[in-house]
Amino acid sequence: MKKFILLLAFLISVMSYSQDDLDVDGIKIKKHIKVRDTGGKTKLVLNGYGIRDKMWINLYVQALYLIEKTDNADEILDSDETIATRLYVTSSLVTREKLIKAIEEGIEKSYKGDLEPLRDRMTKFMSLFETVTEKGYVEFVYSKEDVKTYVFINDKLTGEIEGLDFRRALFGIWLEERAVDRTLKKRLLGK
């Protein structure tokens, strides 16, 4: 009987663990995360997730986390709430240089407005990228508390960029009407 109770407790713990994770292309995506910010740790909920592919090659799995779920991209972009996205690299084709170039092009394509005030911050942002390897991840966290976007590579903080306008430019890559991948945008919005 004791062994049965131990086995049952183990199965329940495994089930509760697996209920907080999703498996997407071999990547475990958490349904809830806590992000570090000046207010301590802010709990965010998974809004949506999807795979970014190009020419039938999966490049990365992306997850978008918000304070509260919504399928309205404009509402997300116009907000000043804490937000996070994780890009789990799934291909060796994603190099530091290619990721930097894709982010820069994505901002230029999707940002509505004059990019000149963002140029210095974009340059600083691009310098924050260390080597990104297959099976690693990059995380961008905007904190409402101090109006900064933090860059983490494999859970290591590499730097921060100030400004609500930068938040919109960065997350606009995936959420603006001219997003880099319309299918990924729909999935990040939980559609």
PyMOL CGO cylinders between C-alpha atoms (Angstrom):
from pymol import cmd
from pymol.cgo import CYLINDER

trace = [
    CYLINDER, 0.00, 0.00, 0.00, 2.84, 2.40, 0.84, 0.3, 1, 1, 1, 1, 1, 1,
    CYLINDER, 2.84, 2.40, 0.84, 4.43, 1.78, -2.58, 0.3, 1, 1, 1, 1, 1, 1,
    CYLINDER, 4.43, 1.78, -2.58, 1.09, 2.44, -4.26, 0.3, 1, 1, 1, 1, 1, 1,
    CYLINDER, 1.09, 2.44, -4.26, 0.69, 5.77, -2.43, 0.3, 1, 1, 1, 1, 1, 1,
    CYLINDER, 0.69, 5.77, -2.43, 4.25, 6.79, -3.37, 0.3, 1, 1, 1, 1, 1, 1,
    CYLINDER, 4.25, 6.79, -3.37, 3.63, 5.84, -7.01, 0.3, 1, 1, 1, 1, 1, 1,
    CYLINDER, 3.63, 5.84, -7.01, 0.35, 7.76, -7.01, 0.3, 1, 1, 1, 1, 1, 1,
    CYLINDER, 0.35, 7.76, -7.01, 2.03, 10.85, -5.50, 0.3, 1, 1, 1, 1, 1, 1,
    CYLINDER, 2.03, 10.85, -5.50, 4.79, 10.62, -8.13, 0.3, 1, 1, 1, 1, 1, 1,
    CYLINDER, 4.79, 10.62, -8.13, 2.28, 10.35, -10.98, 0.3, 1, 1, 1, 1, 1, 1,
    CYLINDER, 2.28, 10.35, -10.98, 0.30, 13.32, -9.67, 0.3, 1, 1, 1, 1, 1, 1,
    CYLINDER, 0.30, 13.32, -9.67, 3.45, 15.44, -9.43, 0.3, 1, 1, 1, 1, 1, 1,
    CYLINDER, 3.45, 15.44, -9.43, 4.48, 14.45, -12.97, 0.3, 1, 1, 1, 1, 1, 1,
    CYLINDER, 4.48, 14.45, -12.97, 0.98, 15.24, -14.25, 0.3, 1, 1, 1, 1, 1, 1,
    CYLINDER, 0.98, 15.24, -14.25, 0.92, 18.64, -12.56, 0.3, 1, 1, 1, 1, 1, 1,
    CYLINDER, 0.92, 18.64, -12.56, 4.39, 19.41, -13.91, 0.3, 1, 1, 1, 1, 1, 1,
    CYLINDER, 4.39, 19.41, -13.91, 3.45, 18.43, -17.44, 0.3, 1, 1, 1, 1, 1, 1,
    CYLINDER, 3.45, 18.43, -17.44, 0.24, 20.47, -17.25, 0.3, 1, 1, 1, 1, 1, 1,
    CYLINDER, 0.24, 20.47, -17.25, 2.33, 23.62, -16.85, 0.3, 1, 1, 1, 1, 1, 1,
    CYLINDER, 2.33, 23.62, -16.85, 4.40, 22.84, -19.95, 0.3, 1, 1, 1, 1, 1, 1,
    CYLINDER, 4.40, 22.84, -19.95, 3.62, 22.44, -23.62, 0.3, 1, 1, 1, 1, 1, 1,
    CYLINDER, 3.62, 22.44, -23.62, 5.83, 20.51, -26.00, 0.3, 1, 1, 1, 1, 1, 1,
    CYLINDER, 5.83, 20.51, -26.00, 6.36, 22.30, -29.31, 0.3, 1, 1, 1, 1, 1, 1,
    CYLINDER, 6.36, 22.30, -29.31, 8.91, 20.93, -31.75, 0.3, 1, 1, 1, 1, 1, 1,
    CYLINDER, 8.91, 20.93, -31.75, 10.78, 19.31, -28.84, 0.3, 1, 1, 1, 1, 1, 1,
    CYLINDER, 10.78, 19.31, -28.84, 10.80, 22.55, -26.81, 0.3, 1, 1, 1, 1, 1, 1,
    CYLINDER, 10.80, 22.55, -26.81, 9.10, 22.77, -23.41, 0.3, 1, 1, 1, 1, 1, 1,
    CYLINDER, 9.10, 22.77, -23.41, 7.10, 25.98, -23.21, 0.3, 1, 1, 1, 1, 1, 1,
    CYLINDER, 7.10, 25.98, -23.21, 5.84, 27.08, -19.81, 0.3, 1, 1, 1, 1, 1, 1,
    CYLINDER, 5.84, 27.08, -19.81, 2.23, 28.24, -19.49, 0.3, 1, 1, 1, 1, 1, 1,
    CYLINDER, 2.23, 28.24, -19.49, 3.30, 30.72, -16.78, 0.3, 1, 1, 1, 1, 1, 1,
    CYLINDER, 3.30, 30.72, -16.78, 6.61, 32.42, -16.11, 0.3, 1, 1, 1, 1, 1, 1,
    CYLINDER, 6.61, 32.42, -16.11, 7.94, 34.88, -13.57, 0.3, 1, 1, 1, 1, 1, 1,
    CYLINDER, 7.94, 34.88, -13.57, 10.13, 37.60, -14.99, 0.3, 1, 1, 1, 1, 1, 1,
    CYLINDER, 10.13, 37.60, -14.99, 12.68, 39.59, -13.06, 0.3, 1, 1, 1, 1, 1, 1,
    CYLINDER, 12.68, 39.59, -13.06, 12.03, 43.29, -12.90, 0.3, 1, 1, 1, 1, 1, 1,
    CYLINDER, 12.03, 43.29, -12.90, 12.52, 46.10, -10.42, 0.3, 1, 1, 1, 1, 1, 1,
    CYLINDER, 12.52, 46.10, -10.42, 9.26, 45.22, -8.70, 0.3, 1, 1, 1, 1, 1, 1,
    CYLINDER, 9.26, 45.22, -8.70, 10.56, 41.73, -7.92, 0.3, 1, 1, 1, 1, 1, 1,
    CYLINDER, 10.56, 41.73, -7.92, 9.09, 38.97, -9.99, 0.3, 1, 1, 1, 1, 1, 1,
    CYLINDER, 9.09, 38.97, -9.99, 6.08, 39.59, -12.19, 0.3, 1, 1, 1, 1, 1, 1,
    CYLINDER, 6.08, 39.59, -12.19, 3.96, 36.58, -13.16, 0.3, 1, 1, 1, 1, 1, 1,
    CYLINDER, 3.96, 36.58, -13.16, 3.02, 36.40, -16.84, 0.3, 1, 1, 1, 1, 1, 1,
    CYLINDER, 3.02, 36.40, -16.84, 0.73, 34.00, -18.66, 0.3, 1, 1, 1, 1, 1, 1,
    CYLINDER, 0.73, 34.00, -18.66, 1.39, 32.37, -22.03, 0.3, 1, 1, 1, 1, 1, 1,
    CYLINDER, 1.39, 32.37, -22.03, -0.63, 34.28, -24.62, 0.3, 1, 1, 1, 1, 1, 1,
    CYLINDER, -0.63, 34.28, -24.62, 0.40, 32.20, -27.61, 0.3, 1, 1, 1, 1, 1, 1,
    CYLINDER, 0.40, 32.20, -27.61, 3.25, 30.36, -29.28, 0.3, 1, 1, 1, 1, 1, 1,
    CYLINDER, 3.25, 30.36, -29.28, 4.34, 29.28, -32.70, 0.3, 1, 1, 1, 1, 1, 1,
    CYLINDER, 4.34, 29.28, -32.70, 7.16, 28.21, -34.95, 0.3, 1, 1, 1, 1, 1, 1,
    CYLINDER, 7.16, 28.21, -34.95, 9.10, 30.61, -37.17, 0.3, 1, 1, 1, 1, 1, 1,
    CYLINDER, 9.10, 30.61, -37.17, 10.13, 28.76, -40.28, 0.3, 1, 1, 1, 1, 1, 1,
    CYLINDER, 10.13, 28.76, -40.28, 11.68, 29.65, -43.56, 0.3, 1, 1, 1, 1, 1, 1,
    CYLINDER, 11.68, 29.65, -43.56, 11.80, 27.41, -46.61, 0.3, 1, 1, 1, 1, 1, 1,
    CYLINDER, 11.80, 27.41, -46.61, 10.42, 24.47, -44.56, 0.3, 1, 1, 1, 1, 1, 1,
    CYLINDER, 10.42, 24.47, -44.56, 13.13, 24.76, -41.93, 0.3, 1, 1, 1, 1, 1, 1,
    CYLINDER, 13.13, 24.76, -41.93, 12.07, 25.48, -38.36, 0.3, 1, 1, 1, 1, 1, 1,
    CYLINDER, 12.07, 25.48, -38.36, 14.29, 28.31, -37.12, 0.3, 1, 1, 1, 1, 1, 1,
    CYLINDER, 14.29, 28.31, -37.12, 12.86, 28.96, -33.67, 0.3, 1, 1, 1, 1, 1, 1,
    CYLINDER, 12.86, 28.96, -33.67, 9.86, 28.39, -31.44, 0.3, 1, 1, 1, 1, 1, 1,
    CYLINDER, 9.86, 28.39, -31.44, 8.51, 31.61, -29.97, 0.3, 1, 1, 1, 1, 1, 1,
    CYLINDER, 8.51, 31.61, -29.97, 6.30, 32.15, -26.93, 0.3, 1, 1, 1, 1, 1, 1,
    CYLINDER, 6.30, 32.15, -26.93, 4.62, 35.43, -25.98, 0.3, 1, 1, 1, 1, 1, 1,
    CYLINDER, 4.62, 35.43, -25.98, 3.80, 36.17, -22.33, 0.3, 1, 1, 1, 1, 1, 1,
    CYLINDER, 3.80, 36.17, -22.33, 1.50, 38.90, -21.02, 0.3, 1, 1, 1, 1, 1, 1,
    CYLINDER, 1.50, 38.90, -21.02, -0.07, 39.97, -17.73, 0.3, 1, 1, 1, 1, 1, 1,
    CYLINDER, -0.07, 39.97, -17.73, -3.46, 39.01, -19.14, 0.3, 1, 1, 1, 1, 1, 1,
    CYLINDER, -3.46, 39.01, -19.14, -4.33, 37.12, -22.33, 0.3, 1, 1, 1, 1, 1, 1,
    CYLINDER, -4.33, 37.12, -22.33, -5.64, 39.00, -25.35, 0.3, 1, 1, 1, 1, 1, 1,
    CYLINDER, -5.64, 39.00, -25.35, -5.89, 38.40, -29.09, 0.3, 1, 1, 1, 1, 1, 1,
    CYLINDER, -5.89, 38.40, -29.09, -5.70, 42.12, -29.89, 0.3, 1, 1, 1, 1, 1, 1,
    CYLINDER, -5.70, 42.12, -29.89, -2.26, 43.04, -31.25, 0.3, 1, 1, 1, 1, 1, 1,
    CYLINDER, -2.26, 43.04, -31.25, -2.90, 46.80, -31.10, 0.3, 1, 1, 1, 1, 1, 1,
    CYLINDER, -2.90, 46.80, -31.10, -3.92, 46.52, -27.45, 0.3, 1, 1, 1, 1, 1, 1,
    CYLINDER, -3.92, 46.52, -27.45, -0.66, 44.72, -26.67, 0.3, 1, 1, 1, 1, 1, 1,
    CYLINDER, -0.66, 44.72, -26.67, 1.49, 47.20, -28.60, 0.3, 1, 1, 1, 1, 1, 1,
    CYLINDER, 1.49, 47.20, -28.60, -0.27, 50.29, -27.22, 0.3, 1, 1, 1, 1, 1, 1,
    CYLINDER, -0.27, 50.29, -27.22, 0.02, 49.04, -23.65, 0.3, 1, 1, 1, 1, 1, 1,
    CYLINDER, 0.02, 49.04, -23.65, 2.83, 49.83, -21.24, 0.3, 1, 1, 1, 1, 1, 1,
    CYLINDER, 2.83, 49.83, -21.24, 2.37, 46.56, -19.33, 0.3, 1, 1, 1, 1, 1, 1,
    CYLINDER, 2.37, 46.56, -19.33, 5.18, 44.11, -18.65, 0.3, 1, 1, 1, 1, 1, 1,
    CYLINDER, 5.18, 44.11, -18.65, 5.60, 41.69, -21.56, 0.3, 1, 1, 1, 1, 1, 1,
    CYLINDER, 5.60, 41.69, -21.56, 8.06, 38.95, -22.49, 0.3, 1, 1, 1, 1, 1, 1,
    CYLINDER, 8.06, 38.95, -22.49, 8.87, 36.79, -25.44, 0.3, 1, 1, 1, 1, 1, 1,
    CYLINDER, 8.87, 36.79, -25.44, 11.19, 33.80, -25.68, 0.3, 1, 1, 1, 1, 1, 1,
    CYLINDER, 11.19, 33.80, -25.68, 12.77, 32.60, -28.90, 0.3, 1, 1, 1, 1, 1, 1,
    CYLINDER, 12.77, 32.60, -28.90, 13.95, 29.00, -28.56, 0.3, 1, 1, 1, 1, 1, 1,
    CYLINDER, 13.95, 29.00, -28.56, 16.49, 28.39, -31.30, 0.3, 1, 1, 1, 1, 1, 1,
    CYLINDER, 16.49, 28.39, -31.30, 15.86, 25.07, -33.07, 0.3, 1, 1, 1, 1, 1, 1,
    CYLINDER, 15.86, 25.07, -33.07, 18.23, 25.38, -36.03, 0.3, 1, 1, 1, 1, 1, 1,
    CYLINDER, 18.23, 25.38, -36.03, 21.96, 25.86, -36.39, 0.3, 1, 1, 1, 1, 1, 1,
    CYLINDER, 21.96, 25.86, -36.39, 21.08, 28.26, -39.23, 0.3, 1, 1, 1, 1, 1, 1,
    CYLINDER, 21.08, 28.26, -39.23, 20.19, 30.87, -36.58, 0.3, 1, 1, 1, 1, 1, 1,
    CYLINDER, 20.19, 30.87, -36.58, 23.47, 32.60, -35.86, 0.3, 1, 1, 1, 1, 1, 1,
    CYLINDER, 23.47, 32.60, -35.86, 24.16, 35.72, -33.84, 0.3, 1, 1, 1, 1, 1, 1,
    CYLINDER, 24.16, 35.72, -33.84, 24.68, 37.73, -37.03, 0.3, 1, 1, 1, 1, 1, 1,
    CYLINDER, 24.68, 37.73, -37.03, 21.54, 36.45, -38.74, 0.3, 1, 1, 1, 1, 1, 1,
    CYLINDER, 21.54, 36.45, -38.74, 19.43, 37.07, -35.65, 0.3, 1, 1, 1, 1, 1, 1,
    CYLINDER, 19.43, 37.07, -35.65, 20.72, 40.64, -35.34, 0.3, 1, 1, 1, 1, 1, 1,
    CYLINDER, 20.72, 40.64, -35.34, 20.03, 41.30, -39.02, 0.3, 1, 1, 1, 1, 1, 1,
    CYLINDER, 20.03, 41.30, -39.02, 16.53, 39.79, -38.81, 0.3, 1, 1, 1, 1, 1, 1,
    CYLINDER, 16.53, 39.79, -38.81, 15.61, 41.87, -35.75, 0.3, 1, 1, 1, 1, 1, 1,
    CYLINDER, 15.61, 41.87, -35.75, 16.93, 45.06, -37.32, 0.3, 1, 1, 1, 1, 1, 1,
    CYLINDER, 16.93, 45.06, -37.32, 15.04, 44.41, -40.56, 0.3, 1, 1, 1, 1, 1, 1,
    CYLINDER, 15.04, 44.41, -40.56, 11.94, 43.44, -38.60, 0.3, 1, 1, 1, 1, 1, 1,
    CYLINDER, 11.94, 43.44, -38.60, 11.95, 46.71, -36.67, 0.3, 1, 1, 1, 1, 1, 1,
    CYLINDER, 11.95, 46.71, -36.67, 12.51, 48.75, -39.83, 0.3, 1, 1, 1, 1, 1, 1,
    CYLINDER, 12.51, 48.75, -39.83, 9.68, 46.93, -41.61, 0.3, 1, 1, 1, 1, 1, 1,
    CYLINDER, 9.68, 46.93, -41.61, 7.08, 47.01, -38.86, 0.3, 1, 1, 1, 1, 1, 1,
    CYLINDER, 7.08, 47.01, -38.86, 7.71, 50.20, -36.87, 0.3, 1, 1, 1, 1, 1, 1,
    CYLINDER, 7.71, 50.20, -36.87, 5.28, 53.00, -37.59, 0.3, 1, 1, 1, 1, 1, 1,
    CYLINDER, 5.28, 53.00, -37.59, 7.08, 56.25, -37.15, 0.3, 1, 1, 1, 1, 1, 1,
    CYLINDER, 7.08, 56.25, -37.15, 10.48, 57.86, -37.43, 0.3, 1, 1, 1, 1, 1, 1,
    CYLINDER, 10.48, 57.86, -37.43, 13.24, 55.38, -36.59, 0.3, 1, 1, 1, 1, 1, 1,
    CYLINDER, 13.24, 55.38, -36.59, 15.88, 58.06, -36.06, 0.3, 1, 1, 1, 1, 1, 1,
    CYLINDER, 15.88, 58.06, -36.06, 15.17, 58.45, -32.31, 0.3, 1, 1, 1, 1, 1, 1,
    CYLINDER, 15.17, 58.45, -32.31, 15.63, 54.68, -31.97, 0.3, 1, 1, 1, 1, 1, 1,
    CYLINDER, 15.63, 54.68, -31.97, 18.90, 54.30, -33.95, 0.3, 1, 1, 1, 1, 1, 1,
    CYLINDER, 18.90, 54.30, -33.95, 21.35, 54.61, -31.03, 0.3, 1, 1, 1, 1, 1, 1,
    CYLINDER, 21.35, 54.61, -31.03, 19.26, 52.26, -28.88, 0.3, 1, 1, 1, 1, 1, 1,
    CYLINDER, 19.26, 52.26, -28.88, 18.96, 49.77, -31.75, 0.3, 1, 1, 1, 1, 1, 1,
    CYLINDER, 18.96, 49.77, -31.75, 22.75, 49.77, -32.12, 0.3, 1, 1, 1, 1, 1, 1,
    CYLINDER, 22.75, 49.77, -32.12, 23.17, 49.21, -28.37, 0.3, 1, 1, 1, 1, 1, 1,
    CYLINDER, 23.17, 49.21, -28.37, 20.49, 46.49, -28.48, 0.3, 1, 1, 1, 1, 1, 1,
    CYLINDER, 20.49, 46.49, -28.48, 22.28, 44.62, -31.25, 0.3, 1, 1, 1, 1, 1, 1,
    CYLINDER, 22.28, 44.62, -31.25, 25.51, 44.71, -29.23, 0.3, 1, 1, 1, 1, 1, 1,
    CYLINDER, 25.51, 44.71, -29.23, 23.82, 42.78, -26.40, 0.3, 1, 1, 1, 1, 1, 1,
    CYLINDER, 23.82, 42.78, -26.40, 23.65, 39.56, -28.37, 0.3, 1, 1, 1, 1, 1, 1,
    CYLINDER, 23.65, 39.56, -28.37, 26.17, 36.94, -27.44, 0.3, 1, 1, 1, 1, 1, 1,
    CYLINDER, 26.17, 36.94, -27.44, 26.49, 33.66, -29.27, 0.3, 1, 1, 1, 1, 1, 1,
    CYLINDER, 26.49, 33.66, -29.27, 23.11, 32.02, -29.66, 0.3, 1, 1, 1, 1, 1, 1,
    CYLINDER, 23.11, 32.02, -29.66, 23.29, 28.28, -30.12, 0.3, 1, 1, 1, 1, 1, 1,
    CYLINDER, 23.29, 28.28, -30.12, 20.84, 25.66, -31.21, 0.3, 1, 1, 1, 1, 1, 1,
    CYLINDER, 20.84, 25.66, -31.21, 18.74, 24.55, -28.22, 0.3, 1, 1, 1, 1, 1, 1,
    CYLINDER, 18.74, 24.55, -28.22, 19.40, 27.87, -26.48, 0.3, 1, 1, 1, 1, 1, 1,
    CYLINDER, 19.40, 27.87, -26.48, 17.00, 30.74, -26.12, 0.3, 1, 1, 1, 1, 1, 1,
    CYLINDER, 17.00, 30.74, -26.12, 16.80, 34.51, -26.22, 0.3, 1, 1, 1, 1, 1, 1,
    CYLINDER, 16.80, 34.51, -26.22, 14.32, 36.32, -24.01, 0.3, 1, 1, 1, 1, 1, 1,
    CYLINDER, 14.32, 36.32, -24.01, 13.16, 39.92, -24.24, 0.3, 1, 1, 1, 1, 1, 1,
    CYLINDER, 13.16, 39.92, -24.24, 11.39, 41.29, -21.16, 0.3, 1, 1, 1, 1, 1, 1,
    CYLINDER, 11.39, 41.29, -21.16, 9.90, 44.76, -21.02, 0.3, 1, 1, 1, 1, 1, 1,
    CYLINDER, 9.90, 44.76, -21.02, 9.36, 45.92, -17.44, 0.3, 1, 1, 1, 1, 1, 1,
    CYLINDER, 9.36, 45.92, -17.44, 6.60, 48.43, -16.77, 0.3, 1, 1, 1, 1, 1, 1,
    CYLINDER, 6.60, 48.43, -16.77, 8.30, 49.24, -13.45, 0.3, 1, 1, 1, 1, 1, 1,
    CYLINDER, 8.30, 49.24, -13.45, 11.36, 50.90, -14.97, 0.3, 1, 1, 1, 1, 1, 1,
    CYLINDER, 11.36, 50.90, -14.97, 10.35, 51.27, -18.65, 0.3, 1, 1, 1, 1, 1, 1,
    CYLINDER, 10.35, 51.27, -18.65, 13.23, 49.10, -19.91, 0.3, 1, 1, 1, 1, 1, 1,
    CYLINDER, 13.23, 49.10, -19.91, 13.57, 46.09, -22.16, 0.3, 1, 1, 1, 1, 1, 1,
    CYLINDER, 13.57, 46.09, -22.16, 15.95, 43.46, -20.80, 0.3, 1, 1, 1, 1, 1, 1,
    CYLINDER, 15.95, 43.46, -20.80, 17.79, 40.95, -22.97, 0.3, 1, 1, 1, 1, 1, 1,
    CYLINDER, 17.79, 40.95, -22.97, 18.53, 37.49, -21.58, 0.3, 1, 1, 1, 1, 1, 1,
    CYLINDER, 18.53, 37.49, -21.58, 20.44, 34.79, -23.42, 0.3, 1, 1, 1, 1, 1, 1,
    CYLINDER, 20.44, 34.79, -23.42, 20.01, 31.35, -21.86, 0.3, 1, 1, 1, 1, 1, 1,
    CYLINDER, 20.01, 31.35, -21.86, 18.82, 33.04, -18.64, 0.3, 1, 1, 1, 1, 1, 1,
    CYLINDER, 18.82, 33.04, -18.64, 21.85, 35.35, -18.45, 0.3, 1, 1, 1, 1, 1, 1,
    CYLINDER, 21.85, 35.35, -18.45, 21.14, 39.09, -18.47, 0.3, 1, 1, 1, 1, 1, 1,
    CYLINDER, 21.14, 39.09, -18.47, 23.21, 40.73, -21.21, 0.3, 1, 1, 1, 1, 1, 1,
    CYLINDER, 23.21, 40.73, -21.21, 21.80, 44.26, -21.01, 0.3, 1, 1, 1, 1, 1, 1,
    CYLINDER, 21.80, 44.26, -21.01, 18.87, 46.63, -21.14, 0.3, 1, 1, 1, 1, 1, 1,
    CYLINDER, 18.87, 46.63, -21.14, 17.36, 49.30, -23.39, 0.3, 1, 1, 1, 1, 1, 1,
    CYLINDER, 17.36, 49.30, -23.39, 15.20, 52.19, -22.19, 0.3, 1, 1, 1, 1, 1, 1,
    CYLINDER, 15.20, 52.19, -22.19, 11.92, 53.38, -23.58, 0.3, 1, 1, 1, 1, 1, 1,
    CYLINDER, 11.92, 53.38, -23.58, 8.31, 52.54, -24.26, 0.3, 1, 1, 1, 1, 1, 1,
    CYLINDER, 8.31, 52.54, -24.26, 8.87, 53.39, -27.93, 0.3, 1, 1, 1, 1, 1, 1,
    CYLINDER, 8.87, 53.39, -27.93, 11.56, 50.70, -28.08, 0.3, 1, 1, 1, 1, 1, 1,
    CYLINDER, 11.56, 50.70, -28.08, 9.10, 48.18, -26.56, 0.3, 1, 1, 1, 1, 1, 1,
    CYLINDER, 9.10, 48.18, -26.56, 6.65, 48.90, -29.36, 0.3, 1, 1, 1, 1, 1, 1,
    CYLINDER, 6.65, 48.90, -29.36, 9.34, 48.70, -32.05, 0.3, 1, 1, 1, 1, 1, 1,
    CYLINDER, 9.34, 48.70, -32.05, 10.71, 45.40, -30.79, 0.3, 1, 1, 1, 1, 1, 1,
    CYLINDER, 10.71, 45.40, -30.79, 7.42, 43.58, -30.18, 0.3, 1, 1, 1, 1, 1, 1,
    CYLINDER, 7.42, 43.58, -30.18, 6.03, 45.09, -33.37, 0.3, 1, 1, 1, 1, 1, 1,
    CYLINDER, 6.03, 45.09, -33.37, 8.34, 42.76, -35.28, 0.3, 1, 1, 1, 1, 1, 1,
    CYLINDER, 8.34, 42.76, -35.28, 5.91, 39.95, -34.47, 0.3, 1, 1, 1, 1, 1, 1,
    CYLINDER, 5.91, 39.95, -34.47, 2.67, 41.83, -33.76, 0.3, 1, 1, 1, 1, 1, 1,
    CYLINDER, 2.67, 41.83, -33.76, 2.32, 44.81, -36.16, 0.3, 1, 1, 1, 1, 1, 1,
    CYLINDER, 2.32, 44.81, -36.16, 0.13, 44.51, -39.25, 0.3, 1, 1, 1, 1, 1, 1,
    CYLINDER, 0.13, 44.51, -39.25, 3.35, 44.16, -41.29, 0.3, 1, 1, 1, 1, 1, 1,
    CYLINDER, 3.35, 44.16, -41.29, 4.73, 41.45, -38.99, 0.3, 1, 1, 1, 1, 1, 1,
    CYLINDER, 4.73, 41.45, -38.99, 7.58, 39.29, -40.29, 0.3, 1, 1, 1, 1, 1, 1,
    CYLINDER, 7.58, 39.29, -40.29, 5.38, 36.18, -40.24, 0.3, 1, 1, 1, 1, 1, 1,
    CYLINDER, 5.38, 36.18, -40.24, 1.57, 36.49, -40.31, 0.3, 1, 1, 1, 1, 1, 1,
    CYLINDER, 1.57, 36.49, -40.31, 0.98, 32.88, -39.29, 0.3, 1, 1, 1, 1, 1, 1,
    CYLINDER, 0.98, 32.88, -39.29, 3.32, 33.24, -36.30, 0.3, 1, 1, 1, 1, 1, 1,
    CYLINDER, 3.32, 33.24, -36.30, 1.54, 36.49, -35.36, 0.3, 1, 1, 1, 1, 1, 1,
    CYLINDER, 1.54, 36.49, -35.36, -1.83, 34.71, -35.27, 0.3, 1, 1, 1, 1, 1, 1,
    CYLINDER, -1.83, 34.71, -35.27, -0.40, 31.97, -33.08, 0.3, 1, 1, 1, 1, 1, 1,
    CYLINDER, -0.40, 31.97, -33.08, 1.25, 34.43, -30.69, 0.3, 1, 1, 1, 1, 1, 1,
    CYLINDER, 1.25, 34.43, -30.69, -2.17, 36.06, -30.35, 0.3, 1, 1, 1, 1, 1, 1,
    CYLINDER, -2.17, 36.06, -30.35, -3.66, 32.67, -29.47, 0.3, 1, 1, 1, 1, 1, 1,
    CYLINDER, -3.66, 32.67, -29.47, -5.69, 32.37, -32.67, 0.3, 1, 1, 1, 1, 1, 1,
]
cmd.load_cgo(trace, "trace")
